[in-house]
């Protein structure tokens, strides 16, 4: 309620500013669509969306461009800061805006569609997808009066240009050093909304930022392949530990939460479920190593399964939807080292001399309190008196060592 009141007070005749940095995903789409809705509801002068993206999902991009094309207020897409880019899906979003702006040192282009999943498209399907993307971007370019020929080139041959060239080729409308400079240059500019010309009056107007909500930030975090991978590992191994040690509670709670978030994240990413199966198998093999002496075969199998599953978990033609080698190597080393340590401790425990019970009594040194013969005698050991026998006679007062124990009688020999 408080947020709504604030927007009501400053939204009218104000400039709203949002920012998208990273992959165009369901989180980005949700945020962009919401900010436009807020700007429309509050009758803002315009919405400025700072953009820096390597590209992203086609469905998310289309949801954003569709909302921009039907917006009731001017939407300004500003590729910034210096060094930023509007690649792939970012090209479509920039083209769809009412005003396209770029900061110096930025670039736009490389909009050729790629497979987001692991499947390989044949030549016919590639042609269909490419032609569809070309038609879509050309339609947007025609609607917004931008360079149609370059739009096709950006999709078909992944053409990319800098900000200065973009202005010269009518891909971009202006270059601005920062938000303040952009607002100054927007003043007096004419844009069309539903066929009606609107003159932007941005001079000396209040500026209001629209941050992402917690839900949108969480969704954005979950669409990161590295985060999804870590959640999956924590979930799988946490649940395995809980099943092996019922009542531990903590591994089960953490594992349950992580596995739910992990599978939710996998819905948003191009996942190969064979990779998920291999990761689960690796946990099973590592756990078995603790209970079965396999001379390391189970551990090796677990490492191979974990590495293989990690490599094929996210199969995509684009780098930002794949796991980096560094993440996989670190995860494998940590998990393998932990289970090797646990397994070695178990093996060591099997060969360690027992310190309690009947077996722990063997080898203790005591004192003969009487003569010890085959018939019997008494010794004092470990603060206790014990009946003892010996194959040879041991004189009273001699030091003795316990050889074995049976039916509360110990067999000793002279120490």
C-alpha positions as CSV (number, residue, x, y, z in Angstrom):
1,X,0.0,0.0,0.0
2,X,2.8,2.4,0.9
3,X,4.6,1.8,-2.4
4,X,1.4,2.4,-4.3
5,X,0.9,5.7,-2.5
6,X,4.4,6.9,-3.2
7,X,4.0,6.1,-7.0
8,X,0.6,7.9,-7.0
9,X,2.3,11.0,-5.5
10,X,5.3,11.1,-7.8
11,X,4.4,8.9,-10.8
12,X,2.3,11.6,-12.5
13,X,4.5,13.8,-14.7
14,X,7.6,11.9,-13.5
15,X,10.2,9.8,-15.4
16,X,10.4,6.2,-14.3
17,X,13.7,4.3,-14.6
18,X,14.3,0.6,-14.6
19,X,17.3,-1.6,-15.3
20,X,17.9,-5.1,-16.8
21,X,21.4,-6.5,-16.7
22,X,22.0,-10.1,-17.8
23,X,20.1,-12.8,-19.6
24,X,16.6,-12.1,-21.0
25,X,14.6,-14.6,-19.0
26,X,11.2,-15.1,-17.4
27,X,12.5,-12.8,-14.5
28,X,13.5,-10.1,-16.9
29,X,10.2,-10.4,-18.8
30,X,8.2,-10.2,-15.6
31,X,10.1,-7.2,-14.4
32,X,9.9,-5.3,-17.7
33,X,6.2,-5.9,-18.2
34,X,5.5,-4.9,-14.6
35,X,7.4,-1.6,-14.9
36,X,5.5,-0.7,-18.1
37,X,2.2,-1.4,-16.3
38,X,3.3,0.7,-13.3
39,X,4.3,3.6,-15.7
40,X,0.9,3.4,-17.5
41,X,-1.0,3.3,-14.3
42,X,0.8,6.3,-12.9
43,X,0.6,8.2,-16.2
44,X,4.4,8.7,-16.2
45,X,6.0,10.9,-18.8
46,X,8.0,8.0,-20.0
47,X,9.8,4.8,-18.9
48,X,13.6,4.6,-19.4
49,X,14.9,1.0,-19.2
50,X,18.6,0.6,-19.0
51,X,19.7,-2.5,-20.9
52,X,22.8,-4.7,-20.9
53,X,22.2,-8.2,-22.2
54,X,23.9,-11.0,-24.1
55,X,20.5,-12.2,-25.2
56,X,18.1,-14.8,-23.8
57,X,15.0,-16.8,-24.3
58,X,12.8,-16.1,-27.3
59,X,9.5,-16.4,-25.3
60,X,10.7,-13.9,-22.8
61,X,11.9,-11.5,-25.5
62,X,8.6,-11.6,-27.3
63,X,6.6,-11.0,-24.1
64,X,8.7,-7.8,-23.6
65,X,8.5,-6.5,-27.2
66,X,4.8,-7.2,-27.3
67,X,4.3,-5.1,-24.1
68,X,6.4,-2.3,-25.5
69,X,4.6,-2.2,-28.8
70,X,1.2,-2.0,-27.0
71,X,2.4,0.4,-24.3
72,X,0.3,3.5,-23.6
73,X,3.3,5.6,-22.5
74,X,6.7,6.1,-24.3
75,X,9.2,3.4,-23.6
76,X,12.9,4.4,-23.9
77,X,15.4,1.6,-24.1
78,X,18.9,2.8,-23.2
79,X,21.9,0.5,-23.8
80,X,24.2,1.5,-20.9
81,X,26.6,1.9,-19.2
82,X,29.7,2.2,-21.4
83,X,30.8,-1.3,-22.4
84,X,27.2,-2.7,-22.3
85,X,25.5,-4.4,-25.2
86,X,22.1,-5.3,-26.7
87,X,22.9,-8.6,-28.3
88,X,20.5,-11.2,-29.7
89,X,17.2,-10.7,-27.9
90,X,18.4,-7.3,-26.9
91,X,18.2,-6.2,-30.6
92,X,14.5,-6.9,-30.7
93,X,13.8,-5.0,-27.5
94,X,15.8,-2.0,-28.7
95,X,14.1,-2.0,-32.1
96,X,10.6,-2.2,-30.4
97,X,11.2,0.9,-28.2
98,X,9.7,4.3,-28.9
99,X,13.1,5.8,-28.4
100,X,16.3,3.8,-28.8
101,X,19.4,5.2,-27.1
102,X,22.9,4.0,-26.5
103,X,25.8,5.1,-24.4
104,X,29.2,5.6,-26.0
105,X,31.3,2.4,-26.2
106,X,28.2,0.1,-26.4
107,X,27.2,-2.2,-29.3
108,X,24.1,-3.8,-30.7
109,X,23.6,-6.9,-33.0
110,X,24.3,-10.6,-33.3
111,X,20.6,-11.5,-33.3
112,X,20.9,-14.9,-35.1
113,X,18.7,-17.4,-33.3
114,X,20.3,-20.3,-31.6
115,X,19.1,-23.5,-30.0
116,X,18.6,-23.0,-26.3
117,X,18.2,-26.7,-25.7
118,X,20.6,-29.5,-26.4
119,X,18.8,-30.7,-29.6
120,X,20.5,-30.0,-32.9
121,X,18.3,-28.3,-35.4
122,X,18.4,-29.6,-39.0
123,X,18.8,-27.2,-41.9
124,X,15.1,-27.0,-42.6
125,X,14.3,-26.1,-39.0
126,X,17.1,-23.6,-38.8
127,X,15.8,-21.9,-41.9
128,X,12.3,-21.8,-40.5
129,X,13.5,-20.3,-37.2
130,X,15.7,-17.8,-38.9
131,X,13.0,-16.7,-41.3
132,X,10.6,-16.3,-38.5
133,X,13.0,-14.1,-36.5
134,X,13.8,-12.0,-39.6
135,X,10.1,-11.4,-40.3
136,X,9.4,-10.5,-36.7
137,X,12.3,-8.0,-36.4
138,X,11.5,-6.5,-39.9
139,X,7.9,-6.0,-38.8
140,X,9.0,-4.2,-35.7
141,X,11.5,-2.1,-37.7
142,X,8.8,-1.1,-40.1
143,X,6.4,-0.2,-37.2
144,X,9.1,2.0,-35.5
145,X,10.7,3.4,-38.7
146,X,14.1,1.8,-38.1
147,X,16.6,0.3,-40.6
148,X,14.8,-2.8,-42.0
149,X,17.8,-4.0,-44.1
150,X,20.2,-4.0,-41.2
151,X,17.6,-5.8,-39.0
152,X,17.6,-8.7,-41.5
153,X,21.4,-8.6,-41.6
154,X,21.6,-8.7,-37.8
155,X,19.5,-11.9,-37.7
156,X,20.9,-13.7,-40.8
157,X,24.6,-13.0,-40.5
158,X,24.8,-11.9,-36.8
159,X,25.9,-8.3,-37.8
160,X,26.9,-6.1,-34.9
161,X,27.7,-2.4,-34.8
162,X,28.8,0.3,-32.3
163,X,26.6,3.1,-31.0
164,X,27.9,5.7,-33.5
165,X,27.2,3.4,-36.5
166,X,23.8,2.5,-35.0
167,X,22.8,6.2,-35.0
168,X,24.1,6.6,-38.6
169,X,22.2,3.6,-39.8
170,X,18.9,4.5,-38.1
171,X,19.1,1.5,-35.7
172,X,19.4,3.8,-32.7
173,X,18.0,7.3,-32.3
174,X,20.6,9.0,-30.1
175,X,23.8,8.6,-28.0
176,X,23.7,9.8,-24.4
177,X,26.5,9.7,-21.8
178,X,24.3,8.9,-18.9
179,X,20.7,9.1,-17.7
180,X,20.8,12.9,-17.0
181,X,22.2,13.5,-20.5
182,X,19.5,11.2,-22.0
183,X,16.7,13.0,-20.2
184,X,18.0,16.3,-21.6
185,X,18.1,14.9,-25.1
186,X,14.6,13.4,-24.8
187,X,13.0,16.8,-24.0
188,X,10.9,18.0,-27.0
189,X,11.2,14.7,-28.9
190,X,8.0,13.6,-30.6
191,X,6.9,9.9,-30.3
192,X,3.8,8.2,-31.6
193,X,1.5,6.2,-29.3
194,X,-1.4,4.5,-31.1
195,X,-1.0,6.9,-34.0
196,X,-1.1,10.0,-31.8
197,X,2.0,12.2,-31.6
198,X,3.2,12.9,-28.1
199,X,5.9,15.6,-27.3
200,X,8.1,14.5,-24.4
201,X,8.5,17.1,-21.7
202,X,11.3,15.7,-19.6
203,X,13.1,18.9,-18.6
204,X,13.4,19.3,-14.8
205,X,11.0,16.4,-14.1
206,X,11.4,14.1,-11.1
207,X,13.0,10.7,-11.7
208,X,11.9,7.6,-9.9
209,X,13.6,4.2,-10.0
210,X,11.7,1.0,-10.1
211,X,13.7,-1.8,-8.5
212,X,13.0,-5.5,-8.9
213,X,10.7,-7.2,-6.3
214,X,12.1,-10.0,-4.1
215,X,10.2,-12.5,-6.3
216,X,11.7,-11.2,-9.5
217,X,15.2,-11.1,-8.0
218,X,14.8,-14.7,-6.7
219,X,13.5,-15.8,-10.2
220,X,16.5,-14.1,-11.8
221,X,18.8,-15.8,-9.4
222,X,17.3,-19.2,-10.2
223,X,17.7,-18.8,-13.9
224,X,21.5,-18.7,-13.4
225,X,22.7,-22.2,-14.4
226,X,25.4,-22.2,-11.7
227,X,22.9,-21.5,-9.0
228,X,20.5,-24.1,-10.3
229,X,23.4,-26.6,-10.4
230,X,24.5,-25.9,-6.8
231,X,20.9,-26.1,-5.6
232,X,20.5,-29.5,-7.3
233,X,23.7,-30.9,-5.8
234,X,22.8,-29.6,-2.3
235,X,19.3,-31.1,-2.6
236,X,20.3,-34.5,-3.9
237,X,23.2,-35.0,-1.4
238,X,21.2,-33.5,1.5
239,X,18.3,-35.9,1.0
240,X,20.7,-38.9,0.6
241,X,22.4,-38.0,3.9
242,X,19.0,-37.7,5.6
243,X,18.0,-41.1,4.3
244,X,21.2,-42.7,5.5
245,X,21.0,-41.0,8.9
246,X,17.3,-40.7,9.8
247,X,16.7,-38.1,12.4
248,X,19.6,-35.9,11.5
249,X,16.9,-33.3,10.3
250,X,19.3,-30.6,9.1
251,X,20.4,-32.3,5.9
252,X,16.8,-33.3,5.2
253,X,15.4,-29.8,5.7
254,X,18.2,-28.1,3.7
255,X,18.1,-30.8,1.0
256,X,14.3,-30.7,0.6
257,X,14.3,-26.9,0.2
258,X,17.2,-26.9,-2.2
259,X,15.8,-29.8,-4.3
260,X,12.5,-28.0,-4.7
261,X,14.2,-24.7,-5.7
262,X,16.6,-26.7,-7.9
263,X,13.8,-28.4,-9.9
264,X,11.9,-25.1,-10.2
265,X,15.1,-23.6,-11.7
266,X,15.5,-26.5,-14.1
267,X,12.0,-25.7,-15.5
268,X,13.4,-22.3,-16.5
269,X,16.5,-23.6,-18.2
270,X,17.2,-26.0,-21.1
271,X,18.0,-29.0,-19.0
272,X,19.0,-32.5,-20.0
273,X,17.4,-34.9,-17.5
274,X,20.0,-37.5,-18.3
275,X,22.4,-35.2,-16.6
276,X,20.1,-35.0,-13.5
277,X,20.0,-38.9,-13.4
278,X,23.8,-39.1,-13.6
279,X,24.1,-36.7,-10.7
280,X,21.7,-38.7,-8.6
281,X,23.5,-41.9,-9.5
282,X,26.8,-40.3,-8.4
283,X,25.4,-39.6,-5.0
284,X,24.2,-43.2,-4.7
285,X,27.6,-44.6,-5.7
286,X,29.4,-42.3,-3.2
287,X,27.1,-43.4,-0.4
288,X,27.7,-47.1,-1.2
289,X,31.4,-46.6,-1.0
290,X,31.0,-45.8,2.7
291,X,29.4,-49.2,3.3
292,X,31.0,-51.5,0.7
293,X,34.7,-52.1,0.3
294,X,35.1,-51.7,-3.5
295,X,38.8,-50.7,-3.5
296,X,37.8,-47.3,-4.9
297,X,35.7,-48.6,-7.9
298,X,32.5,-47.0,-6.5
299,X,34.2,-43.7,-5.9
300,X,35.6,-43.7,-9.4
301,X,32.2,-44.5,-10.8
302,X,30.7,-41.7,-8.7
303,X,33.2,-39.2,-10.0
304,X,32.7,-40.2,-13.6
305,X,28.9,-40.0,-13.1
306,X,29.1,-36.6,-11.5
307,X,31.4,-35.1,-14.1
308,X,29.4,-36.6,-17.0
309,X,26.1,-35.4,-15.5
310,X,27.5,-31.9,-14.9
311,X,28.8,-31.6,-18.5
312,X,25.5,-32.5,-20.1
313,X,23.1,-31.0,-17.6
314,X,22.7,-27.8,-19.6
315,X,23.2,-28.3,-23.3
316,X,22.9,-25.1,-25.2
317,X,24.6,-23.3,-28.1
318,X,24.9,-20.1,-26.0
319,X,27.6,-19.7,-23.3
320,X,25.4,-18.1,-20.7
321,X,23.2,-21.2,-20.4
322,X,26.1,-23.6,-19.9
323,X,28.1,-24.5,-16.8
324,X,31.7,-23.3,-16.7
325,X,34.5,-25.9,-16.3
326,X,35.6,-24.1,-13.2
327,X,32.3,-24.6,-11.4
328,X,32.2,-28.3,-12.4
329,X,35.8,-28.9,-11.3
330,X,35.3,-27.2,-7.9
331,X,32.1,-29.1,-7.2
332,X,33.6,-32.5,-8.2
333,X,36.7,-31.9,-6.1
334,X,34.8,-30.9,-3.0
335,X,32.2,-33.7,-3.2
336,X,34.8,-36.4,-4.1
337,X,37.2,-35.3,-1.4
338,X,34.5,-35.4,1.2
339,X,33.4,-38.9,0.4
340,X,36.9,-40.2,0.0
341,X,37.7,-38.8,3.5
342,X,34.5,-40.4,4.9
343,X,35.3,-43.7,3.2
344,X,39.0,-43.7,4.4
345,X,37.9,-43.0,8.0
346,X,35.6,-46.0,7.8
347,X,38.3,-48.2,6.4
348,X,40.7,-47.0,9.0
349,X,38.2,-47.7,11.8
350,X,37.9,-51.3,10.6
351,X,41.6,-51.9,11.1
352,X,41.9,-49.9,14.3
353,X,42.3,-51.9,17.5
354,X,39.1,-51.9,19.5
355,X,39.4,-50.0,22.8
356,X,36.1,-51.2,24.4
357,X,34.4,-54.5,25.1
358,X,36.1,-57.9,25.2
359,X,38.3,-57.1,22.2
360,X,39.5,-53.9,23.9
361,X,40.7,-55.9,26.9
362,X,43.3,-57.8,24.8
363,X,46.9,-56.7,25.4
364,X,46.3,-55.0,28.7
365,X,49.1,-55.3,31.2
366,X,48.3,-56.3,34.8
367,X,49.8,-57.9,37.9
368,X,49.5,-61.5,39.2
369,X,48.0,-61.4,42.7
370,X,48.5,-65.2,43.0
371,X,50.4,-67.8,41.2
372,X,48.8,-68.3,37.8
373,X,48.6,-71.8,36.5
374,X,46.5,-73.9,34.0
375,X,44.1,-74.4,36.9
376,X,43.7,-70.7,37.6
377,X,44.7,-67.7,39.6
378,X,44.0,-64.0,40.1
379,X,45.3,-60.8,38.4
380,X,44.7,-57.1,38.9
381,X,44.3,-55.2,35.7
382,X,42.7,-51.9,34.8
383,X,41.5,-51.3,38.4
384,X,39.8,-54.7,38.6
385,X,40.5,-58.2,39.8
386,X,40.1,-61.0,37.2
387,X,40.3,-64.8,37.3
388,X,43.1,-65.8,35.0
389,X,44.7,-69.0,33.5
390,X,48.1,-69.5,31.9
391,X,49.7,-72.4,30.0
392,X,52.9,-71.9,32.0
393,X,53.1,-71.1,35.7
394,X,53.5,-67.4,36.5
395,X,54.7,-66.4,39.9
396,X,52.8,-64.0,42.1
397,X,53.8,-60.3,41.6
398,X,54.8,-60.9,38.0
399,X,53.6,-58.6,35.2
400,X,51.2,-60.3,32.9
401,X,49.7,-59.5,29.5
402,X,46.1,-60.5,28.6
403,X,46.0,-62.8,25.5
404,X,42.3,-63.6,25.3
405,X,39.1,-63.5,27.3
406,X,36.3,-66.1,27.5
407,X,33.4,-66.6,30.0
408,X,34.8,-63.9,32.3
409,X,38.2,-65.7,32.6
410,X,41.2,-64.2,30.9
411,X,44.2,-66.1,29.5
412,X,47.5,-64.4,30.2
413,X,51.2,-64.7,29.6
414,X,54.2,-63.2,31.3
415,X,54.8,-59.7,30.1
